[in-house]
């Protein structure tokens, strides 16, 4: 196994439940590196995987969401 192979196998992505979201914007405050807000204040998470260095901040943003609309999903590549 090559270094970094295990991290390549699992990817974490942010997903927003648009029905549950009420545009509080807390996720963008806690994770500005990845989450932008649209013109109405709703989060627009990236379509790319969350970088490993930002996973702790992503977990905090998910936990802090007042409507539980932000999710961090894990998928295995391959």
PyMOL Python script that loads the backbone (N, CA, C, O; Angstrom):
from pymol import cmd

cmd.read_pdbstr("""\
ATOM      1  N   UNK A   1       0.845  -1.189   0.000  1.00  0.00           N
ATOM      2  CA  UNK A   1       0.000   0.000   0.000  1.00  0.00           C
ATOM      3  C   UNK A   1       0.881   1.240   0.000  1.00  0.00           C
ATOM      4  O   UNK A   1       1.832   1.333   0.777  1.00  0.00           O
ATOM      5  N   UNK A   2       0.576   2.163  -0.845  1.00  0.00           N
ATOM      6  CA  UNK A   2       1.377   3.378  -0.948  1.00  0.00           C
ATOM      7  C   UNK A   2       0.901   4.406   0.058  1.00  0.00           C
ATOM      8  O   UNK A   2      -0.271   4.391   0.434  1.00  0.00           O
ATOM      9  N   UNK A   3       1.779   5.308   0.509  1.00  0.00           N
ATOM     10  CA  UNK A   3       1.355   6.349   1.431  1.00  0.00           C
ATOM     11  C   UNK A   3       0.234   7.185   0.816  1.00  0.00           C
ATOM     12  O   UNK A   3       0.282   7.558  -0.356  1.00  0.00           O
ATOM     13  N   UNK A   4      -0.762   7.464   1.632  1.00  0.00           N
ATOM     14  CA  UNK A   4      -1.875   8.273   1.159  1.00  0.00           C
ATOM     15  C   UNK A   4      -2.965   7.446   0.509  1.00  0.00           C
ATOM     16  O   UNK A   4      -4.038   7.967   0.201  1.00  0.00           O
ATOM     17  N   UNK A   5      -2.702   6.144   0.292  1.00  0.00           N
ATOM     18  CA  UNK A   5      -3.685   5.295  -0.372  1.00  0.00           C
ATOM     19  C   UNK A   5      -4.979   5.186   0.426  1.00  0.00           C
ATOM     20  O   UNK A   5      -6.063   5.232  -0.154  1.00  0.00           O
ATOM     21  N   UNK A   6      -4.884   5.043   1.735  1.00  0.00           N
ATOM     22  CA  UNK A   6      -6.085   4.922   2.567  1.00  0.00           C
ATOM     23  C   UNK A   6      -6.935   6.181   2.490  1.00  0.00           C
ATOM     24  O   UNK A   6      -8.162   6.091   2.440  1.00  0.00           O
ATOM     25  N   UNK A   7      -6.307   7.353   2.479  1.00  0.00           N
ATOM     26  CA  UNK A   7      -7.075   8.589   2.398  1.00  0.00           C
ATOM     27  C   UNK A   7      -7.699   8.758   1.017  1.00  0.00           C
ATOM     28  O   UNK A   7      -8.727   9.420   0.880  1.00  0.00           O
ATOM     29  N   UNK A   8      -7.083   8.162  -0.014  1.00  0.00           N
ATOM     30  CA  UNK A   8      -7.655   8.216  -1.353  1.00  0.00           C
ATOM     31  C   UNK A   8      -8.895   7.330  -1.453  1.00  0.00           C
ATOM     32  O   UNK A   8      -9.776   7.591  -2.272  1.00  0.00           O
ATOM     33  N   UNK A   9      -8.969   6.285  -0.627  1.00  0.00           N
ATOM     34  CA  UNK A   9     -10.065   5.329  -0.709  1.00  0.00           C
ATOM     35  C   UNK A   9     -11.359   5.896  -0.144  1.00  0.00           C
ATOM     36  O   UNK A   9     -12.435   5.517  -0.606  1.00  0.00           O
ATOM     37  N   UNK A  10     -11.295   6.774   0.821  1.00  0.00           N
ATOM     38  CA  UNK A  10     -12.499   7.335   1.435  1.00  0.00           C
ATOM     39  C   UNK A  10     -12.546   8.836   1.178  1.00  0.00           C
ATOM     40  O   UNK A  10     -11.568   9.554   1.385  1.00  0.00           O
ATOM     41  N   UNK A  11     -13.696   9.279   0.729  1.00  0.00           N
ATOM     42  CA  UNK A  11     -13.881  10.709   0.495  1.00  0.00           C
ATOM     43  C   UNK A  11     -15.084  11.187   1.296  1.00  0.00           C
ATOM     44  O   UNK A  11     -16.097  10.494   1.394  1.00  0.00           O
ATOM     45  N   UNK A  12     -14.961  12.368   1.858  1.00  0.00           N
ATOM     46  CA  UNK A  12     -16.058  12.988   2.592  1.00  0.00           C
ATOM     47  C   UNK A  12     -16.584  14.157   1.771  1.00  0.00           C
ATOM     48  O   UNK A  12     -15.813  14.954   1.235  1.00  0.00           O
ATOM     49  N   UNK A  13     -17.891  14.245   1.683  1.00  0.00           N
ATOM     50  CA  UNK A  13     -18.522  15.338   0.949  1.00  0.00           C
ATOM     51  C   UNK A  13     -19.601  15.976   1.807  1.00  0.00           C
ATOM     52  O   UNK A  13     -20.273  15.308   2.594  1.00  0.00           O
ATOM     53  N   UNK A  14     -19.750  17.279   1.638  1.00  0.00           N
ATOM     54  CA  UNK A  14     -20.802  18.007   2.333  1.00  0.00           C
ATOM     55  C   UNK A  14     -22.056  18.011   1.471  1.00  0.00           C
ATOM     56  O   UNK A  14     -21.995  18.164   0.251  1.00  0.00           O
ATOM     57  N   UNK A  15     -23.189  17.840   2.134  1.00  0.00           N
ATOM     58  CA  UNK A  15     -24.467  17.850   1.440  1.00  0.00           C
ATOM     59  C   UNK A  15     -25.445  18.656   2.284  1.00  0.00           C
ATOM     60  O   UNK A  15     -25.427  18.572   3.512  1.00  0.00           O
ATOM     61  N   UNK A  16     -26.295  19.432   1.632  1.00  0.00           N
ATOM     62  CA  UNK A  16     -27.295  20.236   2.326  1.00  0.00           C
ATOM     63  C   UNK A  16     -28.679  19.710   1.974  1.00  0.00           C
ATOM     64  O   UNK A  16     -28.992  19.490   0.804  1.00  0.00           O
ATOM     65  N   UNK A  17     -29.496  19.513   2.988  1.00  0.00           N
ATOM     66  CA  UNK A  17     -30.899  19.161   2.782  1.00  0.00           C
ATOM     67  C   UNK A  17     -31.636  20.478   2.541  1.00  0.00           C
ATOM     68  O   UNK A  17     -31.842  21.240   3.485  1.00  0.00           O
ATOM     69  N   UNK A  18     -32.040  20.763   1.298  1.00  0.00           N
ATOM     70  CA  UNK A  18     -32.639  22.069   1.002  1.00  0.00           C
ATOM     71  C   UNK A  18     -33.992  22.285   1.658  1.00  0.00           C
ATOM     72  O   UNK A  18     -34.416  23.426   1.844  1.00  0.00           O
ATOM     73  N   UNK A  19     -34.671  21.202   2.010  1.00  0.00           N
ATOM     74  CA  UNK A  19     -35.970  21.332   2.682  1.00  0.00           C
ATOM     75  C   UNK A  19     -35.770  21.755   4.142  1.00  0.00           C
ATOM     76  O   UNK A  19     -36.517  22.586   4.658  1.00  0.00           O
ATOM     77  N   UNK A  20     -34.773  21.188   4.795  1.00  0.00           N
ATOM     78  CA  UNK A  20     -34.530  21.477   6.207  1.00  0.00           C
ATOM     79  C   UNK A  20     -33.804  22.802   6.425  1.00  0.00           C
ATOM     80  O   UNK A  20     -33.986  23.442   7.461  1.00  0.00           O
ATOM     81  N   UNK A  21     -32.991  23.218   5.469  1.00  0.00           N
ATOM     82  CA  UNK A  21     -32.170  24.422   5.637  1.00  0.00           C
ATOM     83  C   UNK A  21     -33.044  25.672   5.734  1.00  0.00           C
ATOM     84  O   UNK A  21     -33.993  25.850   4.971  1.00  0.00           O
ATOM     85  N   UNK A  22     -32.697  26.533   6.692  1.00  0.00           N
ATOM     86  CA  UNK A  22     -33.410  27.794   6.897  1.00  0.00           C
ATOM     87  C   UNK A  22     -32.494  29.004   6.726  1.00  0.00           C
ATOM     88  O   UNK A  22     -32.824  30.106   7.166  1.00  0.00           O
ATOM     89  N   UNK A  23     -31.357  28.797   6.094  1.00  0.00           N
ATOM     90  CA  UNK A  23     -30.429  29.875   5.740  1.00  0.00           C
ATOM     91  C   UNK A  23     -29.917  30.672   6.935  1.00  0.00           C
ATOM     92  O   UNK A  23     -29.829  31.899   6.878  1.00  0.00           O
ATOM     93  N   UNK A  24     -29.581  29.972   8.012  1.00  0.00           N
ATOM     94  CA  UNK A  24     -28.973  30.650   9.151  1.00  0.00           C
ATOM     95  C   UNK A  24     -27.557  31.126   8.832  1.00  0.00           C
ATOM     96  O   UNK A  24     -27.118  32.153   9.349  1.00  0.00           O
ATOM     97  N   UNK A  25     -26.840  30.386   7.985  1.00  0.00           N
ATOM     98  CA  UNK A  25     -25.493  30.780   7.577  1.00  0.00           C
ATOM     99  C   UNK A  25     -24.390  30.385   8.529  1.00  0.00           C
ATOM    100  O   UNK A  25     -23.229  30.724   8.301  1.00  0.00           O
ATOM    101  N   UNK A  26     -24.724  29.676   9.589  1.00  0.00           N
ATOM    102  CA  UNK A  26     -23.711  29.280  10.564  1.00  0.00           C
ATOM    103  C   UNK A  26     -22.646  28.385   9.932  1.00  0.00           C
ATOM    104  O   UNK A  26     -21.470  28.479  10.284  1.00  0.00           O
ATOM    105  N   UNK A  27     -23.047  27.526   9.010  1.00  0.00           N
ATOM    106  CA  UNK A  27     -22.083  26.632   8.361  1.00  0.00           C
ATOM    107  C   UNK A  27     -21.022  27.424   7.592  1.00  0.00           C
ATOM    108  O   UNK A  27     -19.843  27.071   7.612  1.00  0.00           O
ATOM    109  N   UNK A  28     -21.441  28.482   6.924  1.00  0.00           N
ATOM    110  CA  UNK A  28     -20.482  29.306   6.189  1.00  0.00           C
ATOM    111  C   UNK A  28     -19.576  30.082   7.142  1.00  0.00           C
ATOM    112  O   UNK A  28     -18.415  30.336   6.823  1.00  0.00           O
ATOM    113  N   UNK A  29     -20.096  30.456   8.299  1.00  0.00           N
ATOM    114  CA  UNK A  29     -19.266  31.126   9.305  1.00  0.00           C
ATOM    115  C   UNK A  29     -18.193  30.183   9.845  1.00  0.00           C
ATOM    116  O   UNK A  29     -17.054  30.589  10.074  1.00  0.00           O
ATOM    117  N   UNK A  30     -18.571  28.919  10.045  1.00  0.00           N
ATOM    118  CA  UNK A  30     -17.645  27.943  10.620  1.00  0.00           C
ATOM    119  C   UNK A  30     -16.719  27.305   9.596  1.00  0.00           C
ATOM    120  O   UNK A  30     -15.654  26.800   9.949  1.00  0.00           O
ATOM    121  N   UNK A  31     -17.117  27.327   8.334  1.00  0.00           N
ATOM    122  CA  UNK A  31     -16.333  26.664   7.294  1.00  0.00           C
ATOM    123  C   UNK A  31     -16.279  27.530   6.023  1.00  0.00           C
ATOM    124  O   UNK A  31     -16.713  27.101   4.954  1.00  0.00           O
ATOM    125  N   UNK A  32     -15.748  28.740   6.153  1.00  0.00           N
ATOM    126  CA  UNK A  32     -15.729  29.645   4.994  1.00  0.00           C
ATOM    127  C   UNK A  32     -14.822  29.162   3.862  1.00  0.00           C
ATOM    128  O   UNK A  32     -14.958  29.609   2.723  1.00  0.00           O
ATOM    129  N   UNK A  33     -13.909  28.263   4.170  1.00  0.00           N
ATOM    130  CA  UNK A  33     -13.011  27.735   3.138  1.00  0.00           C
ATOM    131  C   UNK A  33     -13.773  26.896   2.105  1.00  0.00           C
ATOM    132  O   UNK A  33     -13.331  26.758   0.964  1.00  0.00           O
ATOM    133  N   UNK A  34     -14.916  26.340   2.512  1.00  0.00           N
ATOM    134  CA  UNK A  34     -15.650  25.442   1.621  1.00  0.00           C
ATOM    135  C   UNK A  34     -17.072  25.870   1.303  1.00  0.00           C
ATOM    136  O   UNK A  34     -17.596  25.517   0.246  1.00  0.00           O
ATOM    137  N   UNK A  35     -17.709  26.619   2.190  1.00  0.00           N
ATOM    138  CA  UNK A  35     -19.128  26.920   1.990  1.00  0.00           C
ATOM    139  C   UNK A  35     -19.332  28.404   1.712  1.00  0.00           C
ATOM    140  O   UNK A  35     -18.976  29.268   2.512  1.00  0.00           O
ATOM    141  N   UNK A  36     -19.912  28.661   0.561  1.00  0.00           N
ATOM    142  CA  UNK A  36     -20.337  30.007   0.193  1.00  0.00           C
ATOM    143  C   UNK A  36     -21.849  30.072   0.358  1.00  0.00           C
ATOM    144  O   UNK A  36     -22.526  29.044   0.361  1.00  0.00           O
ATOM    145  N   UNK A  37     -22.370  31.284   0.497  1.00  0.00           N
ATOM    146  CA  UNK A  37     -23.817  31.474   0.586  1.00  0.00           C
ATOM    147  C   UNK A  37     -24.317  32.089  -0.710  1.00  0.00           C
ATOM    148  O   UNK A  37     -23.649  32.928  -1.314  1.00  0.00           O
ATOM    149  N   UNK A  38     -25.505  31.658  -1.131  1.00  0.00           N
ATOM    150  CA  UNK A  38     -26.083  32.252  -2.335  1.00  0.00           C
ATOM    151  C   UNK A  38     -26.717  33.601  -1.976  1.00  0.00           C
ATOM    152  O   UNK A  38     -26.613  34.047  -0.833  1.00  0.00           O
ATOM    153  N   UNK A  39     -27.354  34.232  -2.919  1.00  0.00           N
ATOM    154  CA  UNK A  39     -27.893  35.577  -2.692  1.00  0.00           C
ATOM    155  C   UNK A  39     -29.001  35.626  -1.648  1.00  0.00           C
ATOM    156  O   UNK A  39     -29.314  36.702  -1.138  1.00  0.00           O
ATOM    157  N   UNK A  40     -29.602  34.482  -1.318  1.00  0.00           N
ATOM    158  CA  UNK A  40     -30.650  34.422  -0.292  1.00  0.00           C
ATOM    159  C   UNK A  40     -30.124  33.911   1.044  1.00  0.00           C
ATOM    160  O   UNK A  40     -30.882  33.788   2.006  1.00  0.00           O
ATOM    161  N   UNK A  41     -28.826  33.614   1.105  1.00  0.00           N
ATOM    162  CA  UNK A  41     -28.215  33.156   2.351  1.00  0.00           C
ATOM    163  C   UNK A  41     -28.176  31.654   2.526  1.00  0.00           C
ATOM    164  O   UNK A  41     -27.839  31.168   3.606  1.00  0.00           O
ATOM    165  N   UNK A  42     -28.512  30.908   1.490  1.00  0.00           N
ATOM    166  CA  UNK A  42     -28.471  29.445   1.574  1.00  0.00           C
ATOM    167  C   UNK A  42     -27.081  28.942   1.202  1.00  0.00           C
ATOM    168  O   UNK A  42     -26.439  29.494   0.308  1.00  0.00           O
ATOM    169  N   UNK A  43     -26.612  27.896   1.882  1.00  0.00           N
ATOM    170  CA  UNK A  43     -25.258  27.398   1.634  1.00  0.00           C
ATOM    171  C   UNK A  43     -25.139  26.686   0.302  1.00  0.00           C
ATOM    172  O   UNK A  43     -26.063  26.019  -0.164  1.00  0.00           O
ATOM    173  N   UNK A  44     -23.972  26.853  -0.291  1.00  0.00           N
ATOM    174  CA  UNK A  44     -23.625  26.164  -1.529  1.00  0.00           C
ATOM    175  C   UNK A  44     -22.329  25.388  -1.280  1.00  0.00           C
ATOM    176  O   UNK A  44     -21.240  25.901  -1.537  1.00  0.00           O
ATOM    177  N   UNK A  45     -22.444  24.157  -0.783  1.00  0.00           N
ATOM    178  CA  UNK A  45     -21.227  23.382  -0.509  1.00  0.00           C
ATOM    179  C   UNK A  45     -20.560  22.973  -1.813  1.00  0.00           C
ATOM    180  O   UNK A  45     -21.209  22.922  -2.858  1.00  0.00           O
ATOM    181  N   UNK A  46     -19.280  22.685  -1.755  1.00  0.00           N
ATOM    182  CA  UNK A  46     -18.560  22.313  -2.970  1.00  0.00           C
ATOM    183  C   UNK A  46     -18.992  20.931  -3.465  1.00  0.00           C
ATOM    184  O   UNK A  46     -19.466  20.104  -2.686  1.00  0.00           O
ATOM    185  N   UNK A  47     -18.825  20.695  -4.738  1.00  0.00           N
ATOM    186  CA  UNK A  47     -19.125  19.376  -5.296  1.00  0.00           C
ATOM    187  C   UNK A  47     -17.927  18.440  -5.164  1.00  0.00           C
ATOM    188  O   UNK A  47     -18.014  17.254  -5.482  1.00  0.00           O
ATOM    189  N   UNK A  48     -16.828  18.981  -4.700  1.00  0.00           N
ATOM    190  CA  UNK A  48     -15.611  18.180  -4.521  1.00  0.00           C
ATOM    191  C   UNK A  48     -15.536  17.638  -3.097  1.00  0.00           C
ATOM    192  O   UNK A  48     -16.283  18.057  -2.212  1.00  0.00           O
ATOM    193  N   UNK A  49     -14.628  16.709  -2.904  1.00  0.00           N
ATOM    194  CA  UNK A  49     -14.431  16.110  -1.582  1.00  0.00           C
ATOM    195  C   UNK A  49     -13.853  17.133  -0.604  1.00  0.00           C
ATOM    196  O   UNK A  49     -13.148  18.062  -0.998  1.00  0.00           O
ATOM    197  N   UNK A  50     -14.160  16.947   0.653  1.00  0.00           N
ATOM    198  CA  UNK A  50     -13.614  17.796   1.716  1.00  0.00           C
ATOM    199  C   UNK A  50     -12.157  17.395   1.935  1.00  0.00           C
ATOM    200  O   UNK A  50     -11.871  16.222   2.174  1.00  0.00           O
ATOM    201  N   UNK A  51     -11.237  18.348   1.857  1.00  0.00           N
ATOM    202  CA  UNK A  51      -9.830  18.013   2.114  1.00  0.00           C
ATOM    203  C   UNK A  51      -9.648  17.497   3.545  1.00  0.00           C
ATOM    204  O   UNK A  51     -10.290  18.001   4.467  1.00  0.00           O
ATOM    205  N   UNK A  52      -8.789  16.507   3.738  1.00  0.00           N
ATOM    206  CA  UNK A  52      -8.582  15.940   5.073  1.00  0.00           C
ATOM    207  C   UNK A  52      -8.273  16.984   6.144  1.00  0.00           C
ATOM    208  O   UNK A  52      -8.707  16.836   7.287  1.00  0.00           O
ATOM    209  N   UNK A  53      -7.538  18.025   5.799  1.00  0.00           N
ATOM    210  CA  UNK A  53      -7.185  19.054   6.779  1.00  0.00           C
ATOM    211  C   UNK A  53      -8.407  19.826   7.264  1.00  0.00           C
ATOM    212  O   UNK A  53      -8.373  20.409   8.348  1.00  0.00           O
ATOM    213  N   UNK A  54      -9.492  19.840   6.478  1.00  0.00           N
ATOM    214  CA  UNK A  54     -10.693  20.586   6.850  1.00  0.00           C
ATOM    215  C   UNK A  54     -11.787  19.699   7.453  1.00  0.00           C
ATOM    216  O   UNK A  54     -12.865  20.193   7.786  1.00  0.00           O
ATOM    217  N   UNK A  55     -11.525  18.404   7.596  1.00  0.00           N
ATOM    218  CA  UNK A  55     -12.540  17.509   8.157  1.00  0.00           C
ATOM    219  C   UNK A  55     -12.980  17.902   9.567  1.00  0.00           C
ATOM    220  O   UNK A  55     -14.179  17.877   9.844  1.00  0.00           O
ATOM    221  N   UNK A  56     -12.064  18.262  10.473  1.00  0.00           N
ATOM    222  CA  UNK A  56     -12.529  18.676  11.810  1.00  0.00           C
ATOM    223  C   UNK A  56     -13.479  19.884  11.751  1.00  0.00           C
ATOM    224  O   UNK A  56     -14.487  19.913  12.458  1.00  0.00           O
ATOM    225  N   UNK A  57     -13.164  20.860  10.925  1.00  0.00           N
ATOM    226  CA  UNK A  57     -14.030  22.032  10.788  1.00  0.00           C
ATOM    227  C   UNK A  57     -15.353  21.652  10.144  1.00  0.00           C
ATOM    228  O   UNK A  57     -16.396  22.198  10.506  1.00  0.00           O
ATOM    229  N   UNK A  58     -15.327  20.722   9.194  1.00  0.00           N
ATOM    230  CA  UNK A  58     -16.563  20.259   8.558  1.00  0.00           C
ATOM    231  C   UNK A  58     -17.449  19.550   9.575  1.00  0.00           C
ATOM    232  O   UNK A  58     -18.664  19.749   9.578  1.00  0.00           O
ATOM    233  N   UNK A  59     -16.864  18.731  10.431  1.00  0.00           N
ATOM    234  CA  UNK A  59     -17.633  18.065  11.493  1.00  0.00           C
ATOM    235  C   UNK A  59     -18.263  19.095  12.437  1.00  0.00           C
ATOM    236  O   UNK A  59     -19.415  18.941  12.843  1.00  0.00           O
ATOM    237  N   UNK A  60     -17.515  20.136  12.783  1.00  0.00           N
ATOM    238  CA  UNK A  60     -18.054  21.183  13.664  1.00  0.00           C
ATOM    239  C   UNK A  60     -19.237  21.890  13.004  1.00  0.00           C
ATOM    240  O   UNK A  60     -20.245  22.160  13.657  1.00  0.00           O
ATOM    241  N   UNK A  61     -19.115  22.184  11.725  1.00  0.00           N
ATOM    242  CA  UNK A  61     -20.192  22.867  11.007  1.00  0.00           C
ATOM    243  C   UNK A  61     -21.439  21.992  10.948  1.00  0.00           C
ATOM    244  O   UNK A  61     -22.550  22.489  11.136  1.00  0.00           O
ATOM    245  N   UNK A  62     -21.274  20.715  10.693  1.00  0.00           N
ATOM    246  CA  UNK A  62     -22.411  19.784  10.650  1.00  0.00           C
ATOM    247  C   UNK A  62     -23.084  19.719  12.011  1.00  0.00           C
ATOM    248  O   UNK A  62     -24.310  19.778  12.104  1.00  0.00           O
ATOM    249  N   UNK A  63     -22.299  19.599  13.052  1.00  0.00           N
ATOM    250  CA  UNK A  63     -22.835  19.499  14.411  1.00  0.00           C
ATOM    251  C   UNK A  63     -23.541  20.776  14.836  1.00  0.00           C
ATOM    252  O   UNK A  63     -24.528  20.723  15.570  1.00  0.00           O
ATOM    253  N   UNK A  64     -23.054  21.910  14.390  1.00  0.00           N
ATOM    254  CA  UNK A  64     -23.609  23.200  14.813  1.00  0.00           C
ATOM    255  C   UNK A  64     -24.854  23.618  14.033  1.00  0.00           C
ATOM    256  O   UNK A  64     -25.538  24.556  14.441  1.00  0.00           O
ATOM    257  N   UNK A  65     -25.160  22.957  12.938  1.00  0.00           N
ATOM    258  CA  UNK A  65     -26.311  23.363  12.123  1.00  0.00           C
ATOM    259  C   UNK A  65     -27.588  23.302  12.957  1.00  0.00           C
ATOM    260  O   UNK A  65     -27.953  22.230  13.440  1.00  0.00           O
ATOM    261  N   UNK A  66     -28.274  24.436  13.136  1.00  0.00           N
ATOM    262  CA  UNK A  66     -29.452  24.463  14.007  1.00  0.00           C
ATOM    263  C   UNK A  66     -30.638  23.656  13.477  1.00  0.00           C
ATOM    264  O   UNK A  66     -31.514  23.277  14.255  1.00  0.00           O
ATOM    265  N   UNK A  67     -30.682  23.391  12.187  1.00  0.00           N
ATOM    266  CA  UNK A  67     -31.804  22.622  11.629  1.00  0.00           C
ATOM    267  C   UNK A  67     -31.383  21.227  11.164  1.00  0.00           C
ATOM    268  O   UNK A  67     -32.176  20.502  10.563  1.00  0.00           O
ATOM    269  N   UNK A  68     -30.139  20.857  11.441  1.00  0.00           N
ATOM    270  CA  UNK A  68     -29.594  19.548  11.047  1.00  0.00           C
ATOM    271  C   UNK A  68     -29.688  19.322   9.537  1.00  0.00           C
ATOM    272  O   UNK A  68     -29.917  18.203   9.079  1.00  0.00           O
ATOM    273  N   UNK A  69     -29.509  20.391   8.780  1.00  0.00           N
ATOM    274  CA  UNK A  69     -29.624  20.318   7.327  1.00  0.00           C
ATOM    275  C   UNK A  69     -28.297  20.028   6.636  1.00  0.00           C
ATOM    276  O   UNK A  69     -28.280  19.676   5.457  1.00  0.00           O
ATOM    277  N   UNK A  70     -27.203  20.169   7.344  1.00  0.00           N
ATOM    278  CA  UNK A  70     -25.881  19.934   6.757  1.00  0.00           C
ATOM    279  C   UNK A  70     -25.412  18.534   7.130  1.00  0.00           C
ATOM    280  O   UNK A  70     -25.473  18.130   8.291  1.00  0.00           O
ATOM    281  N   UNK A  71     -24.946  17.810   6.130  1.00  0.00           N
ATOM    282  CA  UNK A  71     -24.508  16.420   6.336  1.00  0.00           C
ATOM    283  C   UNK A  71     -23.124  16.234   5.741  1.00  0.00           C
ATOM    284  O   UNK A  71     -22.768  16.847   4.734  1.00  0.00           O
ATOM    285  N   UNK A  72     -22.361  15.380   6.385  1.00  0.00           N
ATOM    286  CA  UNK A  72     -21.044  14.986   5.885  1.00  0.00           C
ATOM    287  C   UNK A  72     -21.136  13.509   5.557  1.00  0.00           C
ATOM    288  O   UNK A  72     -21.277  12.676   6.453  1.00  0.00           O
ATOM    289  N   UNK A  73     -21.058  13.184   4.282  1.00  0.00           N
ATOM    290  CA  UNK A  73     -21.179  11.802   3.867  1.00  0.00           C
ATOM    291  C   UNK A  73     -19.806  11.248   3.514  1.00  0.00           C
ATOM    292  O   UNK A  73     -18.915  11.973   3.070  1.00  0.00           O
ATOM    293  N   UNK A  74     -19.664   9.966   3.720  1.00  0.00           N
ATOM    294  CA  UNK A  74     -18.392   9.290   3.428  1.00  0.00           C
ATOM    295  C   UNK A  74     -18.651   8.217   2.392  1.00  0.00           C
ATOM    296  O   UNK A  74     -19.556   7.395   2.537  1.00  0.00           O
ATOM    297  N   UNK A  75     -17.861   8.237   1.365  1.00  0.00           N
ATOM    298  CA  UNK A  75     -17.968   7.205   0.335  1.00  0.00           C
ATOM    299  C   UNK A  75     -16.586   6.650   0.045  1.00  0.00           C
ATOM    300  O   UNK A  75     -15.576   7.339   0.190  1.00  0.00           O
ATOM    301  N   UNK A  76     -16.563   5.413  -0.359  1.00  0.00           N
ATOM    302  CA  UNK A  76     -15.283   4.804  -0.723  1.00  0.00           C
ATOM    303  C   UNK A  76     -15.162   4.825  -2.225  1.00  0.00           C
ATOM    304  O   UNK A  76     -16.098   4.491  -2.952  1.00  0.00           O
ATOM    305  N   UNK A  77     -13.994   5.224  -2.674  1.00  0.00           N
ATOM    306  CA  UNK A  77     -13.724   5.284  -4.110  1.00  0.00           C
ATOM    307  C   UNK A  77     -13.347   3.901  -4.597  1.00  0.00           C
ATOM    308  O   UNK A  77     -12.801   3.089  -3.849  1.00  0.00           O
ATOM    309  N   UNK A  78     -13.641   3.648  -5.840  1.00  0.00           N
ATOM    310  CA  UNK A  78     -13.206   2.384  -6.425  1.00  0.00           C
ATOM    311  C   UNK A  78     -14.274   1.431  -6.402  1.00  0.00           C
ATOM    312  O   UNK A  78     -14.101   0.299  -6.853  1.00  0.00           O
TER     313      UNK A  78
END
""", "prot")
cmd.dss("prot")
cmd.show_as("cartoon", "prot")
cmd.util.cbc("prot")
cmd.orient("prot")
